């Protein structure tokens, strides 16, 4: 891990990669990070862009 990157930045980058290619995997990652309150600004951005998809997937 690069000393110039926080764990939050790495978590956010991993989450965005998953959202772009693996939405269901991204839900798992999002739920994990939410439990530990790692996401803040990114959580809001994800909610705006992917909120409907996330709600559909989490209601299955």
Secondary structure, DSSP 8 states (H G I E B T S, - for coil): --TTS-HHHHHHHHHHHHHHH-HHHHHHHHHHHHHTT--SHHHHHHHHHHHHHHHHHHT-
